[in-house]
Amino acid sequence: MNRPAGTQAAPVDQDVLIVGAGISGIGMAAHLQMRCPDRSFGLVERRANLGGTWDLFRYPGIRSDSDMHTLGFVFEPWKHEKSIADGPAILDYLNRIVDERGIRERIRFNRKVIGADWDSATARWTVTMEDDAGAKSTTTARWLYLGSGYYDYDEPFDANFTGREAFKGQIVHPQFWPENLDYAGKKVVVIGSGATAVTIVPAIADNSEGKGAEHVTMLQRTPTWYFIRPAKDALANFLRKILPEKVAYRITRFKNVKLQDIGFRRARTKPEKVKDFLTGKLKAALGDRYDEEAFTPPYNPWDQRLCLVPDADFFEAMKADKASVVTDHIERFDESGILLKSGRHLDADIIVTATGLKLAVAGKIPVHVDGERIEWSEHFYYKACMFSNVPNFAAVFGYLNASWTLRADIVAEYVCRVLNHMRATGTEVATPALEDPASLTEENIFDFSSGYIQRSLHIMPKNADALPWRLNQDYVHDRAYMRSGPVDDGVLAFGHAKSAATAPALEAAE
């Protein structure tokens, strides 16, 4: 698959090149094996290990924020007792899949993609990679599939807190958690109130092994809506005892998809009822520790993603006086902690800035089509995975209101349908053709108030108000649309390499 820079390949090194060996990339590889067994493929991964997010993030307590019966693949049952799984269990799941299916030998690790160039004359992508030593190589493919995630692996969002250089303790961002960070017996302040913060707080407050912090304070500017559920899915575990594994998994997956869908729709149509429900659960979990100011967000549920709290562990840490929540704004860091706008001071030995991610489109890879740089903010999504006027290219951006893998699965299935249609029709190129972008009515489908979404709208591809030109947020509808809708829909244009198309005309002229 790898060749020295500057050499040529004829015709291509593989039919499909998958960038990224995380959930999206591994899922696509498995779908190709099942649905397009005649297609060759390879994967490139910039890190030394597979897993993507689940290999990068190493902070205490790292776990899924979705149930594993929907974060798991449609083709591979989740077998663990816990439905809300920790990072190591998810990595075990992914490693088992790549080993059992013979995918590992197709992965080239420590290869960072630094460029992708489409040539219409030959109908192929030339992808330039760089290894850890800086040596460059290239590989070619008919189709480029990006499973590179949605955020910047190199740098997180920097909130630029005033005075951080004055702090005498340690400042840690969860994306780059130091190995063997010693927080035992120390005062820790975690800035943020999202899924990462709510995972870290109970994990480092836990003193069951004598390693817990003295106290953990979660400092939030704005409260978050929390949803409490058991880490174990009782129905799933019961069904596995009485039914074949795959049948039990399908039933549980269907149940969880429906519950997610019903919950999201109810939050949008009857937000006050959902607020009352979530607040009631919080009051029951916290008892006299419930603080209305700390747990009443100024927005409706699902205006931002609901924050999952398995087994109420975050609230149990609060009731045990190992953790607390402070709602305030930061004035500045100082030598011993954080001074708040209210005048209160939070003493800290360690400050964890769980302030969010920085989004990235297409893994920040410079993509060119016939020498012209693709500016993603000028292109429309097509069927949630391809882009207007960009040939033989797909990428995965998971759901905001459901599990990431739900989208990864249906996108992989759809791309396999396209590849099979191309094989059947003898075509080499598939391009979502959009002659007049002004004919579409734009709509911001990222209608979430989350900071990481709002900060990145300017770099995101465009969305229209109707399919197929949008990244839809309705899995139940999308699944049927992507699986059964016509591949040759009058929009996706199929053709050949330009050199092949012009050859008959040249011969006639001679």
N, C-alpha and C positions, 0 to 999 in steps of 0.2 A: 504494500500500500504506500510506503514512503519511498520517495525518490529524491536524489539531489536536486537542488534548485536549478531551474533552467532546462531540465530534460523534458522530453515529450512522452506522452502515453498514447497508445493507439489500441482500441478507441478510448476506453476509460479504465481506471483502476478498479472501480466498483460502480454498480448501478446506483446505489444510494449511499451517501455519506451522512452519518449521524454525528452531530456535534454535541457532546455532553453525554456522560454515562451516569446520569441520575435517573430519577423516576421516568421522565419523559423519554430519554434516549433508550433506556433498557426496554421500556414498553414498546417503542417503535421497532426495536430489533426483534422482539418476540412476535409482534404482529406480522412482520415481514416473513419470518420463518413459517408462520402458520398460513398466511394468506397469499404470499408471493414467493413460494419456494424456489422459483426459477430466477429470482433476482439476487445478485450478489450485494453485499453491504459491508461496511466497516464503521467503527466508531472511533472518534478521537476525544480524549479527555485531558483537560489541562492539568488536573491534579494527579497525584500518585495513586489515588484510590478511587473506586467508584462510589456512587452515592450522592454526589452533588451536595445539596443543602445538608443532608444527614451525615456527610463526612466533614464538611466545613465547620458546622456549628458544634462546639464541644462544651458549651456552658452546662452547669449542673442542672439536672432535671430535664434536659432537652427531650421533647416528646412531640407527638403529633397534636395538632389542634383540630383535627377531624378524626372521625372514627375510621379504623383501619379496614372496615368492610366496604368503605367507599374510597379511602385513600389507597387501598390495595387495588391490584389490577383485576379487571373483569375475568381474566383467564387463570388467575392464580389465587386460590383460597387463602385467606388469612387464618392461620392455625393457632395462634397464641390465645391464651385465656383472656388477656386484656385487650379490649377494643381500642382504648386510648393507649398507644404504645410509646415506649421510650426510644430514643435514637438508636441505641445498639440493637434492639429487636428489629427495627426497620431495616438497618443495614444487613442483619442476618437474612431477612426476607429477600432483599435485593441480591445478595451474594449467592443465596441458594438458587435463585432463578437463573442467574448468568452461568452458574456452574452446571446445573441440570440440563440447560438448553444449549450448552456449548457456545455461549456468547462471549465469554471472557477472552478467548483466544482471538477474537475479532476487535478487541479494544486496544488502541495504542495510547498508553498513559503518558503523562508529562508532555503533552503536545498541545500548545496553545495556538488556536487559530488566529492568525493576524491579518488575514485577507481572504476574500472569496470573490472570484471574477467569472462572470458568465460570458461565454462566447457564442453568439447566435450562429456563426458560420459552422461550428462543429457541434453545437447543441450540447455543451458540457460546461461544468463548473471546474475551475482550477482553484484549489484551496491551498493557501500557504500557511505552514505551521512553523512554530519555533519551539525547540526543546529547552530544558532548563539551562543548558550551556550556551544558549543563543544561536545554535545551529539551525538553519532554515531548511525546510524540505517542502515538497508539494505533492499533492495527490489530486486525482480527477474523478469526477462522478457525473452521472446524468442528472441526479436529483440531490438537492441539499436539504437536509432536515435538521432544524435547530431545536435541540432539547436543552438549551443553555440557561433556562430559567428566566426570571424577570427582574433580578436585581444585580447590582454591581458587586462582583466578588472581591474587587480590589479595595474598595473603600465604602464604609457605611455612611449614612447621613450624619453630618457634623453639625450639631446644634450651636456651636461656637459660644459656649458659656464664658461669660466674662470672668477673668481671674483664675482660670483653670491652672495656669502656670504657677500660681501661688500655693496650691494645695500640696501638702507635704506627704500625703498618703499615695495610694495607687488609684489610677483612673483606668477602668476597663470597659471596653465595648464588647457586648456578647458575641459579635461576629468574629472577634479575634481574642477569644478567651485564653489567658495564659495557662500553660500546662502546670498542674499542681499549685494553682493559686491557693495560698493559705489564708482562709478567712475565719478559722477557728477562734472563737472568743473575741472576735472583733466587731466593731460597729460598722455596718454596711448600709449605705443609702443607694437604692435602686431608682434611677430617674426614668419614669415612664409608667404607663398603665395598660399596655397592650399584652398580647399573648406571651411575649418573651419575658417581660417583667413579672407577670403573674406565675410563670413557670419557675423563674429563678428564685423568687422570694421564699416559697416554702421549701425549696430544695436546699438552700444554704442555711435556712433557719433550723432545719432538721438536725437534732443533736443525738440521734439514735446510735451513732457510731462515735460520739465524742468529738465530732469535727464541726459542729454547727457554730454559726456566728453568735455573738453575744445578743445582738438584736439587729433586725433588718427593717429598715424604713422604706416603704415605697412612696416616693415623692411624685405626685401627679399634678399636672396643670389642669387637666380635665378628667372627670370620672369616665369609666367605661361600663358598658352593659355586660354583665357576666351571666353565663349559663352553666348551672351545676348539673352534672350527670355522673353516673357511676363509671369508673374506669373499665369495668367488666360489663359486657353485654349479656345479661342473663338468658335472653331468648337465644342468642347465637350459641352460647355454650350448651344450652339444653338441646337445640336442634342438632348439634354435632354429635350428640350421644345417640340419637335415634334415627338419623338420616345419613345417607352418603354425604361425604364432605362437600362435594361441589354443589349438591342440592341445598344443603344447609346454608352454604355461603351465598348462593343466589337469592334465597328467601330473605336472609338478613340484609343483603345489599339492597334489595328492592324495598324492604321496610325502611331502611335508613335514608334512601334517596327520597322516598315519599314524605317522610317526616321532615327532612331538610326543606323540601319544596313547600310543604304546608306551612312550616314555621316561618319561612321567608315571606310567603304571600300574606300570611296573617299579619306579620309585622308591618307590611306596606299598606294593608287595607284597614287594619284595626290596631294602630300602634299603641293606643292607650290601654287596651286590654293586655297586650303583650308586656307593656311596662308594668302593669299591676301584677301579672304573673311572675315576671322575673324578680320584681321587688319583694313579692311574698316569699319566694324561695330564698332570697338573700336574708330577709328578716328571720326566717326559720333557721338558717345556717348560723347566723351571728348572734341571735338573741339580743341581750342588752348591749352587745358591742356594735350593733348596727348604727351607722352614722349617716343620716340622710344626705348631708353635704358631700360625703366621700363616695356615695353610691347612687347618685342621681345625675346622670349625664344630661347635658343641655340639648341633646339630639335624640331622635327616635331610634329604637332598636333596628339594626341592620342598615342605618345610615352609615355606620361603620360595621365592620365584621364583629359578630358576637364573640366574646372571649370565653373560651371553654375552661371550666375549672373542674377537673375530674376528682370525684370523691370529696369535693369541697376542701381540698388540701390547703389552699391559700387562706381560707377562713378559719380552718383549724389552727393554723400557725398564729393567726391573730388572737384567737381565744386562749391560746397557750402563752400569750404575752411574748412570743418570740418574734412577732412581726406587727407592724402598724402601718397605717396609711395617713399621709399628710397631703392636703390639697392646698396648693399655694403656687406662687411664681418665684423663680430664682432671681435674686438680685445679683449675686456673684458668688464664686468660690472664694474661700480664703484658706489660710494655712491648715485649719483644723476641721473644715467641713464646708457647709453651704449656708450662706445668709439668704433668708427669704424676704420677699417684698413686705411681708407683714412685720418684719423685724425679728422673727423667730430664727434661731440658729440650730441647724442639724449637725451634730458632731459626727464625724466619720473617719474611719481608718481606710476604708475602700469605698469608692464611688463607682457604681456601674451605670453607664449611660445607655440604657435600653431605649434610645430615642428614635429607633426606626432604621429602615433600609433606604438605600438610594437606588431607584429603579434604573434599569438599562434595557434598551431594545436590541434584540439580535445579538446579545452577548457583547455589545460594543464592537462587533466585528465590522470593519469597513467592507461593504458589499458593493460591487460594481456590476452593471449590466452593459456589456459592449463599451466598456471604458467610462461609463457615466456613474458617478457615485449615487447610491440610493439614499435619499433622505426620507426616512420612514414616516415622518410627520406629513409628508406630501402624498402618501399612498393610502388607499382604503383597504381595510380588512376584507377578505373574501372568505366566506364560510368559516370564519373564526380561526383560520390557520394559514391561508395564502394571502397574497397582496396584489393589488391592482397593477397589471403590466409587469410583474416580476415572474419570469418563467421558472418552472421546475423547482419551486422553493416553498417550504412550509416551516412554520414555527409554532411552538406551544406556549400559550399564556392561559393558565388555569382559571377556574371560576373564582370570582370574588365572594360569592354567596354559597359555595359548596366546595367539595374536595377537589384538589388540583387534578388528581388522576382521572376523575370523571371526564374532564376535557381531553387529557392526554390519550385516553383509550379511544374516544370517538374520533379524534383527529387522526390517530394512527390508522384506524380502520378505514377512514375516508381516503387518506393518501394511498393506501393499498388498493382501494377501488379505482382510483385514478390511474395508478400504475398498471393495473390489470386491463383497464380500458385502453390504455396506450399500447399495450402488448397486443390486444385483440385487433386494434385498428392499424397497427404498424406505424404508429406515430412516435416521435421522440420528444416533442415539446408540448407542454400544457401551460397556458398563460391565462390568468383571469383578465380578460380584455375590457378596458374601460376607456373609451374614446373621449368622452366628455365628462370629467369629474363634476363640472357645474350642473350636470343633469341630476345629481344626487342631492338630497337634503341631509346635511350633516346633523348628527345628534351626539351629544356627550353621553355615552352609555356608562362611563365611569362615574356614576352619580353617587359615589361614596365620598363622605367628607373626611376620610382618613388622610392625614398629612402626607403620607408617602405617595398616595394617589394624586392629590392636588398639586404637589410639588413637581410632578412629572408629566402633567397633561401636555405640555408643550413639545415633548419628544415622542409622544405616542402616535401610532398610526391613526388615521381618521376612521370614523364610523358613520354610516348612513342610518336613516330612520327605519330601514327595512332590510330584510335579508335579500340577497346573499352578502351585501356589503357591510357587514358589522360583526363585531365580536359579541355575540349574544350572551345573555346571562340567565338562560333558562335551559337547564340540562335536559329536563324531560322532553321539551320540544326539540332541542338540538339533536338529541339522540335519534329520534325518528327521522328528522330532516336529513341528517348526515348519512344515515344508514340506507334510507329508501328513496331519497330524492335522486333524480337523474344526474349522472355524472356529466353527460353531454347536455348541459342545460341551456345552451345558446349563449352563455357568458364565458365559460371556460373554453378557450380556443385551443384546438389541437392541431399540431403541424409538424414540420420537419426542420432539420438543420437548414440554414439559408443556403449553404453551398450546394446541398442536395437539391433544394427547390429550384435553384437557378441553373443547375447543370443542363437540363433539357433545352432551356432557352439558348444557352451558349452553343450547344451542339447544333441546334437548328440554324443559328446565325452563321456557323462555319459552313 
